């Protein structure tokens, strides 16, 4: 898909969420690895007010938002305080924020891998990704160790 086509698709996603519609798409990039492992994985994002009647974000929610450099991103909530939110990708250590909560368009309700839907409200999902947030300062080291072990196993 061309750059123009990608921009148009992202604009449509944003407009659909603002209109109260649910969107399903293939996230790009590696910032949310290991949650999104390949190009076949999909995210189902719903407007925040639809997902939660009180419209509040919680720690470890994955939300679609307009970043400080105007890109549309899908990252995990690290912290919420009043009308501000701090976010971080699962494969990142640097936290972005504070951002206005008004920059959040939707929240991921589930992700789809190999045709199977996995709910973000599942207790095992919430515990494991809550734990991954706690490990944020050590993530790069953990990922490097895992890559090293994988490299040894392949040899």
Residue, then its C-alpha position, 0 to 999 in steps of 0.5 A: x500500500x502506498x504512503x497516501x493509502x496508509x494515511x487515508x486508512x488511518x484517517x478513516x480509522x480515526x473518523x470511524x472511532x469518533x463516530x462510535x464505530x468499531x475498527x479492526x486492522x493490522x498494526x504496523x511496526x514492532x513497538x507492541x511486540x510480543x503482543x503483535x508478532x506478525x503481520x497477520x495479527x489484528x487489533x479490534x479497537x472500540x471507542x472508549x465510551x463503548x468499551x467502558x461506560x465511565x469512559x476511563x482508561x486503566x493501567x495496562x489498557x491498550x489504546x489507539x491515540x494521536x501521539x505528540x508527533x501526530x502519529x496514530x499509535x497503539x500503545x499500553x497505558x502506563x499511568x492515568x492521572x486526571x485528564x492526562x495519560x502516559x503510554x508505552x509500547x510493549x517493546x519499548x522502555x521510554x514512556x510517552x506523556x503526559x498526553x491529554x486523554x482527548x487524544x485517545x480515540x479507542x481502546x483495544x477490546x481484543x486481538x486476533x491471532x491465527x483467526x482466533x480472538x483473544x479478549x483483553x478482559x481475560x484475567x490471564x491477559x490482564x495479569x501477564x501484561x500487568x506484570x510486563x508493565x512492571x518489568x518495563x525497566x528490564x525489558x531490553x535486557x530480557x529481550x536481549x537474553x531471549x534473543x541470545x538463547x534463541x540464537x544458541x538454540x538455532x546453532 
